[in-house]
């Protein structure tokens, strides 16, 4: 019984390990976190087996788990899905509900793949522009009004060499906008960065 529980939990954990690498949309891959969610089902499934065997062990385990506190902050909400997925694999395999574990894992994979490919809103970008003087801001604004659906000035920074502007823009034509800015003589240099989280600024 124990071997069958660990075998199914291990196969599904390895499956989740691979899905996390494929679905992940962040640029920085956290291998330590991925290993953690792959190992977690082994512990949870065996804990569930222990809870089924004896009432005293059940009460003791619940008391022990109640005092555990995790201080590591979860940086991406999607990581919470994979943590819950690992817990689900461990509990369902520990209860020997293998069919439920497999079907749920496949369904979650399909939903994650579909939602990861669906893009309803346009992509947000951060545009940093350096000009000779503050008067050149109008040239930048003209391009943004033409190629960006929405834009907002985040900051204006005056230096000895000119002005630095930071814009938050929403556009589908980032490549075209960059090409037009390159041709604009009023703009000395610029940087256009795409982002999908609020922790960039």
MARVOFI-869974 format. One record per residue: chain; residue number from 1; residue in three letters; x, y, z of N, C-alpha, C, O in turn. Coordinates in pm, whole numbers, padded with zeros to 5 digits. Layout:
<guses>
[guse A NUM ALA [X Y Z] [X Y Z] [X Y Z] [X Y Z]]
...
</guses>
This chain:
<guses>
[guse A 1 UNK [00083 -00120 00000] [00000 00000 00000] [00087 00126 00000] [00063 00220 -00076]]
[guse A 2 UNK [00188 00127 00087] [00275 00244 00097] [00348 00270 -00034] [00362 00384 -00078]]
[guse A 3 UNK [00396 00160 -00097] [00469 00176 -00222] [00379 00230 -00334] [00421 00313 -00414]]
[guse A 4 UNK [00254 00182 -00337] [00163 00230 -00441] [00130 00378 -00421] [00121 00453 -00518]]
[guse A 5 UNK [00113 00419 -00295] [00086 00561 -00265] [00203 00647 -00307] [00184 00750 -00373]]
[guse A 6 UNK [00324 00608 -00270] [00443 00686 -00303] [00469 00686 -00453] [00515 00786 -00508]]
[guse A 7 UNK [00438 00575 -00520] [00461 00568 -00664] [00370 00664 -00739] [00416 00741 -00823]]
[guse A 8 UNK [00242 00662 -00709] [00147 00751 -00777] [00176 00896 -00741] [00173 00984 -00828]]
[guse A 9 UNK [00205 00922 -00613] [00239 01059 -00571] [00365 01107 -00641] [00374 01223 -00680]]
[guse A 10 UNK [00463 01018 -00656] [00588 01055 -00723] [00568 01087 -00871] [00626 01182 -00923]]
[guse A 11 UNK [00486 01006 -00938] [00460 01029 -01080] [00388 01162 -01100] [00426 01240 -01187]]
[guse A 12 UNK [00286 01188 -01020] [00212 01314 -01032] [00298 01434 -00990] [00285 01542 -01047]]
[guse A 13 UNK [00384 01415 -00892] [00474 01523 -00851] [00573 01557 -00962] [00603 01674 -00986]]
[guse A 14 UNK [00624 01454 -01029] [00714 01477 -01142] [00640 01547 -01256] [00696 01634 -01323]]
[guse A 15 UNK [00516 01509 -01276] [00432 01575 -01378] [00414 01723 -01344] [00425 01808 -01432]]
[guse A 16 UNK [00386 01753 -01218] [00371 01892 -01176] [00503 01967 -01191] [00503 02085 -01228]]
[guse A 17 UNK [00614 01901 -01163] [00747 01961 -01177] [00770 02008 -01321] [00822 02117 -01343]]
[guse A 18 UNK [00730 01925 -01418] [00747 01960 -01559] [00650 02071 -01599] [00688 02164 -01671]]
[guse A 19 UNK [00525 02062 -01554] [00425 02163 -01589] [00467 02300 -01538] [00447 02401 -01606]]
[guse A 20 UNK [00523 02305 -01417] [00566 02434 -01360] [00669 02503 -01450] [00664 02624 -01468]]
[guse A 21 UNK [00762 02425 -01506] [00863 02483 -01594] [00802 02530 -01726] [00847 02630 -01782]]
[guse A 22 UNK [00701 02461 -01775] [00640 02496 -01904] [00547 02616 -01890] [00549 02706 -01974]]
[guse A 23 UNK [00468 02618 -01784] [00366 02721 -01766] [00424 02851 -01713] [00369 02958 -01737]]
[guse A 24 UNK [00535 02842 -01640] [00589 02959 -01572] [00607 03076 -01667] [00666 03061 -01774]]
[guse A 25 UNK [00555 03194 -01628] [00563 03311 -01715] [00664 03414 -01667] [00682 03518 -01731]]
[guse A 26 UNK [00730 03387 -01556] [00831 03480 -01509] [00962 03453 -01581] [00988 03342 -01626]]
[guse A 27 UNK [01045 03555 -01590] [01174 03540 -01658] [01274 03465 -01571] [01363 03397 -01624]]
[guse A 28 UNK [01261 03476 -01438] [01354 03410 -01348] [01292 03281 -01295] [01191 03284 -01224]]
[guse A 29 UNK [01351 03168 -01331] [01300 03038 -01289] [01358 03001 -01154] [01480 03001 -01136]]
[guse A 30 UNK [01271 02968 -01059] [01313 02932 -00923] [01315 02780 -00911] [01212 02718 -00884]]
[guse A 31 UNK [01432 02720 -00930] [01443 02575 -00926] [01418 02521 -00787] [01360 02413 -00772]]
[guse A 32 UNK [01461 02594 -00684] [01441 02549 -00546] [01292 02535 -00515] [01250 02438 -00452]]
[guse A 33 UNK [01212 02633 -00560] [01068 02625 -00536] [01007 02508 -00612] [00921 02438 -00560]]
[guse A 34 UNK [01052 02486 -00735] [00999 02377 -00815] [01029 02242 -00750] [00944 02153 -00749]]
[guse A 35 UNK [01150 02227 -00698] [01185 02102 -00628] [01098 02085 -00504] [01057 01974 -00471]]
[guse A 36 UNK [01071 02196 -00435] [00991 02189 -00312] [00850 02138 -00340] [00799 02053 -00267]]
[guse A 37 UNK [00787 02190 -00446] [00650 02146 -00474] [00647 02002 -00528] [00544 01936 -00521]]
[guse A 38 UNK [00760 01955 -00581] [00766 01817 -00629] [00786 01718 -00514] [00742 01604 -00523]]
[guse A 39 UNK [00853 01760 -00407] [00880 01671 -00293] [00765 01674 -00192] [00742 01576 -00122]]
[guse A 40 UNK [00693 01784 -00185] [00587 01802 -00087] [00483 01690 -00086] [00443 01648 00023]]
[guse A 41 UNK [00436 01639 -00201] [00334 01533 -00199] [00378 01406 -00127] [00294 01336 -00071]]
[guse A 42 UNK [00507 01375 -00125] [00554 01256 -00055] [00526 01266 00095] [00478 01171 00157]]
[guse A 43 UNK [00556 01381 00152] [00534 01400 00295] [00385 01401 00328] [00341 01338 00424]]
[guse A 44 UNK [00307 01473 00247] [00165 01485 00277] [00093 01352 00263] [00007 01319 00344]]
[guse A 45 UNK [00127 01275 00160] [00060 01146 00140] [00089 01050 00254] [-00001 00978 00298]]
[guse A 46 UNK [00212 01048 00302] [00245 00959 00415] [00183 01010 00545] [00147 00930 00632]]
[guse A 47 UNK [00170 01142 00560] [00101 01197 00678] [-00044 01152 00678] [-00098 01114 00782]]
[guse A 48 UNK [-00108 01156 00561] [-00248 01113 00551] [-00262 00965 00587] [-00358 00926 00653]]
[guse A 49 UNK [-00166 00884 00545] [-00168 00742 00582] [-00158 00725 00733] [-00226 00640 00791]]
[guse A 50 UNK [-00074 00805 00796] [-00061 00798 00942] [-00190 00841 01011] [-00230 00781 01111]]
[guse A 51 UNK [-00254 00944 00957] [-00377 00993 01019] [-00489 00889 01011] [-00576 00886 01097]]
[guse A 52 UNK [-00486 00805 00908] [-00590 00704 00892] [-00570 00585 00985] [-00663 00508 01010]]
[guse A 53 UNK [-00450 00570 01036] [-00417 00449 01111] [-00455 00456 01258] [-00489 00354 01318]]
[guse A 54 UNK [-00450 00577 01318] [-00469 00585 01463] [-00523 00722 01500] [-00476 00824 01450]]
[guse A 55 UNK [-00623 00724 01589] [-00683 00849 01632] [-00587 00934 01712] [-00586 01057 01699]]
[guse A 56 UNK [-00505 00871 01796] [-00409 00946 01878] [-00306 01015 01789] [-00270 01130 01813]]
[guse A 57 UNK [-00259 00943 01686] [-00164 01003 01592] [-00230 01119 01518] [-00166 01221 01492]]
[guse A 58 UNK [-00357 01103 01484] [-00429 01209 01414] [-00433 01337 01496] [-00401 01444 01446]]
[guse A 59 UNK [-00471 01325 01623] [-00479 01443 01710] [-00341 01505 01732] [-00326 01627 01733]]
[guse A 60 UNK [-00241 01420 01751] [-00105 01470 01772] [-00050 01542 01650] [00016 01645 01662]]
[guse A 61 UNK [-00078 01487 01532] [-00030 01548 01408] [-00097 01682 01383] [-00033 01778 01342]]
[guse A 62 UNK [-00228 01688 01409] [-00300 01816 01392] [-00244 01921 01485] [-00228 02036 01445]]
[guse A 63 UNK [-00214 01884 01608] [-00156 01979 01703] [-00017 02024 01661] [00018 02141 01676]]
[guse A 64 UNK [00062 01931 01609] [00198 01966 01565] [00196 02058 01444] [00272 02154 01438]]
[guse A 65 UNK [00108 02029 01349] [00100 02112 01229] [00042 02250 01258] [00068 02346 01185]]
[guse A 66 UNK [-00037 02261 01366] [-00100 02389 01398] [00001 02494 01443] [-00025 02613 01431]]
[guse A 67 UNK [00116 02450 01494] [00214 02546 01545] [00321 02581 01442] [00411 02660 01470]]
[guse A 68 UNK [00311 02522 01322] [00409 02551 01217] [00375 02683 01151] [00259 02709 01117]]
[guse A 69 UNK [00475 02767 01134] [00456 02895 01067] [00558 02907 00954] [00678 02885 00975]]
[guse A 70 UNK [00510 02941 00835] [00597 02959 00721] [00617 03109 00697] [00520 03182 00682]]
[guse A 71 UNK [00742 03153 00695] [00773 03296 00682] [00814 03336 00541] [00830 03455 00514]]
[guse A 72 UNK [00830 03240 00451] [00872 03273 00315] [00755 03333 00238] [00649 03272 00227]]
[guse A 73 UNK [00775 03453 00184] [00669 03519 00109] [00656 03459 -00030] [00756 03430 -00095]]
[guse A 74 UNK [00533 03440 -00075] [00506 03391 -00210] [00500 03512 -00302] [00411 03596 -00289]]
[guse A 75 UNK [00595 03521 -00396] [00608 03638 -00481] [00509 03640 -00597] [00470 03746 -00644]]
[guse A 76 UNK [00470 03522 -00643] [00381 03514 -00758] [00254 03439 -00718] [00263 03330 -00663]]
[guse A 77 UNK [00135 03495 -00744] [00011 03425 -00708] [-00001 03287 -00773] [-00066 03198 -00718]]
[guse A 78 UNK [00060 03269 -00890] [00053 03139 -00957] [00124 03032 -00873] [00087 02915 -00879]]
[guse A 79 UNK [00226 03072 -00796] [00296 02976 -00711] [00203 02915 -00608] [00221 02800 -00568]]
[guse A 80 UNK [00103 02991 -00563] [00005 02938 -00468] [-00073 02822 -00528] [-00110 02728 -00459]]
[guse A 81 UNK [-00099 02831 -00660] [-00170 02723 -00728] [-00089 02595 -00721] [-00143 02487 -00694]]
[guse A 82 UNK [00042 02606 -00745] [00126 02486 -00745] [00145 02432 -00604] [00158 02310 -00585]]
[guse A 83 UNK [00148 02520 -00503] [00156 02472 -00365] [00029 02394 -00331] [00037 02284 -00276]]
[guse A 84 UNK [-00088 02449 -00364] [-00214 02381 -00338] [-00223 02252 -00418] [-00277 02152 -00371]]
[guse A 85 UNK [-00170 02254 -00541] [-00169 02134 -00624] [-00088 02023 -00557] [-00131 01907 -00554]]
[guse A 86 UNK [00029 02058 -00503] [00111 01958 -00434] [00039 01901 -00313] [00043 01780 -00289]]
[guse A 87 UNK [-00027 01989 -00237] [-00103 01942 -00121] [-00216 01850 -00165] [-00243 01748 -00100]]
[guse A 88 UNK [-00282 01886 -00274] [-00392 01803 -00326] [-00341 01665 -00367] [-00404 01564 -00336]]
[guse A 89 UNK [-00228 01661 -00437] [-00171 01531 -00477] [-00141 01446 -00355] [-00173 01327 -00352]]
[guse A 90 UNK [-00080 01508 -00254] [-00046 01432 -00133] [-00168 01378 -00062] [-00169 01262 -00020]]
[guse A 91 UNK [-00271 01460 -00047] [-00391 01417 00027] [-00467 01309 -00050] [-00506 01208 00008]]
[guse A 92 UNK [-00489 01331 -00180] [-00565 01233 -00258] [-00491 01100 -00271] [-00552 00993 -00266]]
[guse A 93 UNK [-00359 01106 -00288] [-00283 00981 -00296] [-00277 00911 -00160] [-00283 00789 -00152]]
[guse A 94 UNK [-00267 00991 -00052] [-00268 00932 00082] [-00400 00863 00112] [-00402 00764 00185]]
[guse A 95 UNK [-00510 00915 00058] [-00641 00852 00073] [-00667 00746 -00033] [-00774 00686 -00036]]
[guse A 96 UNK [-00568 00724 -00120] [-00574 00625 -00228] [-00684 00658 -00330] [-00745 00568 -00388]]
[guse A 97 UNK [-00710 00787 -00349] [-00804 00831 -00452] [-00724 00870 -00576] [-00718 00987 -00615]]
[guse A 98 UNK [-00662 00770 -00637] [-00569 00794 -00748] [-00639 00855 -00869] [-00585 00945 -00934]]
[guse A 99 UNK [-00759 00807 -00899] [-00830 00858 -01017] [-00859 01008 -01001] [-00843 01085 -01095]]
[guse A 100 UNK [-00901 01048 -00881] [-00927 01190 -00855] [-00799 01272 -00871] [-00803 01382 -00927]]
[guse A 101 UNK [-00687 01222 -00822] [-00561 01294 -00831] [-00518 01313 -00976] [-00473 01421 -01015]]
[guse A 102 UNK [-00533 01206 -01056] [-00489 01213 -01196] [-00580 01304 -01278] [-00532 01389 -01353]]
[guse A 103 UNK [-00711 01288 -01262] [-00807 01369 -01340] [-00793 01517 -01304] [-00794 01602 -01392]]
[guse A 104 UNK [-00780 01546 -01175] [-00765 01685 -01133] [-00636 01746 -01187] [-00636 01861 -01231]]
[guse A 105 UNK [-00528 01670 -01184] [-00400 01721 -01235] [-00409 01752 -01385] [-00358 01854 -01430]]
[guse A 106 UNK [-00473 01663 -01460] [-00488 01687 -01603] [-00578 01808 -01629] [-00550 01889 -01717]]
[guse A 107 UNK [-00686 01819 -01552] [-00777 01933 -01571] [-00709 02065 -01539] [-00727 02164 -01610]]
[guse A 108 UNK [-00631 02067 -01431] [-00558 02189 -01393] [-00458 02226 -01502] [-00442 02344 -01533]]
[guse A 109 UNK [-00391 02127 -01559] [-00295 02154 -01665] [-00362 02219 -01786] [-00311 02317 -01841]]
[guse A 110 UNK [-00476 02165 -01826] [-00549 02221 -01940] [-00591 02365 -01913] [-00576 02452 -01998]]
[guse A 111 UNK [-00643 02390 -01792] [-00687 02526 -01758] [-00569 02622 -01756] [-00580 02734 -01808]]
[guse A 112 UNK [-00456 02581 -01698] [-00339 02668 -01693] [-00285 02700 -01832] [-00248 02814 -01861]]
[guse A 113 UNK [-00280 02599 -01919] [-00230 02621 -02055] [-00321 02716 -02131] [-00274 02807 -02199]]
[guse A 114 UNK [-00452 02694 -02121] [-00547 02779 -02193] [-00541 02923 -02143] [-00531 03016 -02223]]
[guse A 115 UNK [-00548 02941 -02012] [-00547 03076 -01956] [-00414 03147 -01979] [-00410 03269 -01990]]
[guse A 116 UNK [-00305 03070 -01985] [-00173 03129 -02009] [-00161 03183 -02151] [-00084 03276 -02176]]
[guse A 117 UNK [-00237 03123 -02244] [-00230 03167 -02384] [-00333 03274 -02418] [-00320 03342 -02520]]
[guse A 118 UNK [-00435 03288 -02335] [-00539 03389 -02361] [-00488 03525 -02317] [-00450 03544 -02201]]
[guse A 119 UNK [-00487 03620 -02408] [-00446 03757 -02379] [-00558 03851 -02421] [-00574 03881 -02540]]
[guse A 120 UNK [-00635 03898 -02323] [-00746 03987 -02353] [-00699 04132 -02354] [-00733 04209 -02444]]
[guse A 121 UNK [-00622 04169 -02253] [-00576 04307 -02243] [-00442 04323 -02314] [-00365 04228 -02327]]
[guse A 122 UNK [-00415 04445 -02359] [-00288 04473 -02424] [-00175 04478 -02322] [-00198 04500 -02203]]
[guse A 123 UNK [-00054 04459 -02370] [00060 04452 -02280] [00102 04591 -02233] [00097 04689 -02307]]
[guse A 124 UNK [00143 04595 -02108] [00192 04720 -02050] [00343 04729 -02064] [00413 04628 -02060]]
[guse A 125 UNK [00391 04851 -02082] [00534 04875 -02099] [00577 04995 -02016] [00497 05082 -01982]]
[guse A 126 UNK [00705 04997 -01984] [00767 05112 -01921] [00863 05172 -02024] [00951 05103 -02076]]
[guse A 127 UNK [00845 05300 -02053] [00927 05370 -02151] [01010 05477 -02079] [00956 05567 -02014]]
[guse A 128 UNK [01142 05466 -02093] [01234 05564 -02035] [01299 05640 -02151] [01361 05579 -02238]]
[guse A 129 UNK [01285 05771 -02151] [01332 05854 -02263] [01424 05963 -02210] [01397 06025 -02107]]
[guse A 130 UNK [01535 05985 -02282] [01625 06098 -02250] [01624 06197 -02366] [01646 06160 -02482]]
[guse A 131 UNK [01596 06325 -02332] [01593 06432 -02433] [01687 06544 -02390] [01730 06552 -02275]]
[guse A 132 UNK [01719 06631 -02487] [01807 06745 -02459] [01748 06841 -02357] [01819 06891 -02269]]
[guse A 133 UNK [01616 06865 -02370] [01551 06962 -02284] [01407 06922 -02261] [01356 06829 -02324]]
[guse A 134 UNK [01342 06993 -02168] [01204 06961 -02135] [01110 06992 -02250] [01002 06934 -02260]]
[guse A 135 UNK [01150 07085 -02338] [01063 07122 -02449] [01041 07006 -02547] [00944 07007 -02623]]
[guse A 136 UNK [01132 06907 -02545] [01122 06795 -02640] [01018 06692 -02597] [00995 06594 -02668]]
[guse A 137 UNK [00955 06712 -02482] [00856 06616 -02434] [00738 06605 -02532] [00678 06499 -02545]]
[guse A 138 UNK [00706 06716 -02599] [00594 06715 -02692] [00612 06615 -02805] [00515 06555 -02850]]
[guse A 139 UNK [00736 06597 -02850] [00762 06500 -02958] [00734 06357 -02911] [00681 06275 -02986]]
[guse A 140 UNK [00770 06330 -02786] [00744 06196 -02731] [00595 06174 -02714] [00542 06068 -02747]]
[guse A 141 UNK [00526 06275 -02661] [00382 06265 -02640] [00309 06243 -02772] [00212 06167 -02778]]
[guse A 142 UNK [00356 06308 -02879] [00294 06289 -03010] [00302 06145 -03057] [00206 06093 -03114]]
[guse A 143 UNK [00416 06082 -03035] [00431 05941 -03075] [00343 05851 -02989] [00284 05755 -03039]]
[guse A 144 UNK [00335 05881 -02860] [00254 05797 -02771] [00106 05809 -02804] [00034 05709 -02797]]
[guse A 145 UNK [00062 05927 -02840] [-00079 05944 -02877] [-00112 05868 -03005] [-00227 05829 -03027]]
[guse A 146 UNK [-00013 05846 -03089] [-00034 05778 -03216] [-00028 05626 -03201] [-00107 05555 -03263]]
[guse A 147 UNK [00065 05575 -03119] [00089 05431 -03115] [00050 05364 -02983] [00053 05241 -02975]]
[guse A 148 UNK [00013 05441 -02882] [-00025 05381 -02753] [-00172 05406 -02725] [-00223 05516 -02750]]
[guse A 149 UNK [-00239 05304 -02675] [-00380 05322 -02640] [-00393 05410 -02517] [-00479 05498 -02512]]
[guse A 150 UNK [-00308 05388 -02419] [-00306 05469 -02298] [-00162 05496 -02259] [-00073 05414 -02283]]
[guse A 151 UNK [-00139 05610 -02199] [-00005 05641 -02147] [-00018 05731 -02026] [-00117 05803 -02010]]
[guse A 152 UNK [00084 05727 -01942] [00085 05811 -01823] [00229 05846 -01789] [00316 05760 -01793]]
[guse A 153 UNK [00254 05970 -01757] [00388 06014 -01717] [00410 05974 -01572] [00339 06019 -01483]]
[guse A 154 UNK [00511 05889 -01551] [00541 05845 -01414] [00637 05939 -01344] [00626 05962 -01224]]
[guse A 155 UNK [00735 05994 -01421] [00831 06087 -01359] [00899 06170 -01465] [00911 06131 -01582]]
[guse A 156 UNK [00945 06289 -01421] [01028 06378 -01503] [01151 06411 -01420] [01140 06466 -01311]]
[guse A 157 UNK [01267 06378 -01471] [01390 06396 -01396] [01485 06489 -01473] [01529 06456 -01583]]
[guse A 158 UNK [01515 06603 -01413] [01603 06700 -01477] [01748 06670 -01439] [01780 06652 -01321]]
[guse A 159 UNK [01836 06665 -01539] [01979 06646 -01517] [02056 06754 -01592] [01998 06833 -01667]]
[guse A 160 UNK [02186 06758 -01571] [02270 06857 -01639] [02271 06834 -01790] [02290 06927 -01868]]
[guse A 161 UNK [02251 06709 -01831] [02257 06676 -01972] [02121 06679 -02042] [02113 06657 -02162]]
[guse A 162 UNK [02014 06706 -01967] [01882 06712 -02028] [01774 06663 -01934] [01784 06679 -01813]]
[guse A 163 UNK [01671 06603 -01993] [01556 06556 -01917] [01536 06406 -01940] [01549 06356 -02052]]
[guse A 164 UNK [01504 06336 -01833] [01469 06194 -01840] [01322 06180 -01805] [01276 06228 -01702]]
[guse A 165 UNK [01248 06113 -01893] [01105 06091 -01873] [01079 05941 -01857] [01142 05859 -01924]]
[guse A 166 UNK [00987 05907 -01769] [00943 05769 -01752] [00793 05764 -01776] [00716 05831 -01706]]
[guse A 167 UNK [00752 05685 -01876] [00611 05671 -01911] [00566 05527 -01886] [00642 05433 -01907]]
[guse A 168 UNK [00444 05513 -01842] [00378 05382 -01840] [00279 05382 -01955] [00189 05465 -01959]]
[guse A 169 UNK [00295 05288 -02048] [00212 05287 -02168] [00149 05150 -02189] [00201 05048 -02143]]
[guse A 170 UNK [00037 05149 -02259] [-00031 05026 -02299] [-00042 05029 -02451] [-00105 05118 -02507]]
[guse A 171 UNK [00021 04932 -02517] [00025 04933 -02663] [00040 04793 -02719] [00093 04703 -02653]]
[guse A 172 UNK [-00009 04776 -02842] [00013 04653 -02917] [00125 04671 -03020] [00169 04575 -03083]]
[guse A 173 UNK [00169 04794 -03038] [00265 04826 -03143] [00397 04872 -03083] [00450 04976 -03121]]
[guse A 174 UNK [00450 04794 -02990] [00575 04833 -02925] [00692 04838 -03024] [00777 04927 -03016]]
[guse A 175 UNK [00696 04743 -03116] [00806 04739 -03213] [00799 04860 -03306] [00901 04922 -03336]]
[guse A 176 UNK [00679 04892 -03352] [00662 05008 -03441] [00696 05137 -03367] [00762 05225 -03422]]
[guse A 177 UNK [00650 05147 -03242] [00680 05265 -03162] [00830 05283 -03143] [00881 05394 -03155]]
[guse A 178 UNK [00900 05175 -03113] [01044 05183 -03095] [01114 05228 -03223] [01209 05305 -03219]]
[guse A 179 UNK [01065 05179 -03338] [01124 05220 -03465] [01104 05368 -03494] [01194 05435 -03544]]
[guse A 180 UNK [00985 05419 -03462] [00958 05560 -03484] [01038 05649 -03389] [01083 05757 -03427]]
[guse A 181 UNK [01055 05603 -03266] [01133 05681 -03170] [01280 05687 -03210] [01348 05786 -03185]]
[guse A 182 UNK [01326 05580 -03271] [01466 05577 -03318] [01489 05680 -03428] [01599 05734 -03442]]
[guse A 183 UNK [01384 05707 -03506] [01398 05804 -03615] [01375 05949 -03569] [01403 06042 -03644]]
[guse A 184 UNK [01326 05967 -03449] [01294 06102 -03400] [01420 06171 -03348] [01480 06122 -03252]]
[guse A 185 UNK [01461 06282 -03407] [01587 06347 -03366] [01582 06407 -03226] [01685 06419 -03161]]
[guse A 186 UNK [01462 06444 -03178] [01452 06502 -03044] [01486 06402 -02933] [01519 06443 -02821]]
[guse A 187 UNK [01476 06274 -02963] [01501 06170 -02862] [01645 06119 -02877] [01680 06060 -02979]]
[guse A 188 UNK [01726 06142 -02776] [01866 06099 -02782] [01879 05950 -02756] [01950 05880 -02828]]
[guse A 189 UNK [01811 05901 -02653] [01812 05757 -02625] [01685 05721 -02549] [01623 05806 -02485]]
[guse A 190 UNK [01648 05594 -02556] [01527 05548 -02489] [01539 05400 -02456] [01623 05329 -02512]]
[guse A 191 UNK [01454 05355 -02366] [01448 05214 -02328] [01302 05176 -02311] [01227 05244 -02240]]
[guse A 192 UNK [01260 05068 -02376] [01121 05023 -02372] [01116 04883 -02313] [01172 04789 -02371]]
[guse A 193 UNK [01050 04868 -02198] [01048 04741 -02127] [00904 04694 -02107] [00817 04772 -02067]]
[guse A 194 UNK [00880 04567 -02135] [00749 04508 -02111] [00744 04448 -01971] [00842 04391 -01923]]
[guse A 195 UNK [00631 04462 -01905] [00616 04402 -01773] [00472 04356 -01753] [00380 04409 -01816]]
[guse A 196 UNK [00454 04257 -01665] [00320 04206 -01638] [00288 04201 -01489] [00189 04140 -01449]]
[guse A 197 UNK [00370 04265 -01407] [00343 04271 -01264] [00358 04415 -01218] [00409 04501 -01290]]
[guse A 198 UNK [00313 04438 -01095] [00315 04573 -01041] [00442 04607 -00964] [00454 04715 -00908]]
[guse A 199 UNK [00538 04513 -00961] [00656 04536 -00879] [00774 04588 -00958] [00887 04584 -00910]]
[guse A 200 UNK [00750 04638 -01079] [00859 04691 -01160] [00900 04829 -01111] [01018 04859 -01101]]
[guse A 201 UNK [00800 04913 -01081] [00827 05050 -01040] [00835 05058 -00889] [00858 05166 -00835]]
</guses>
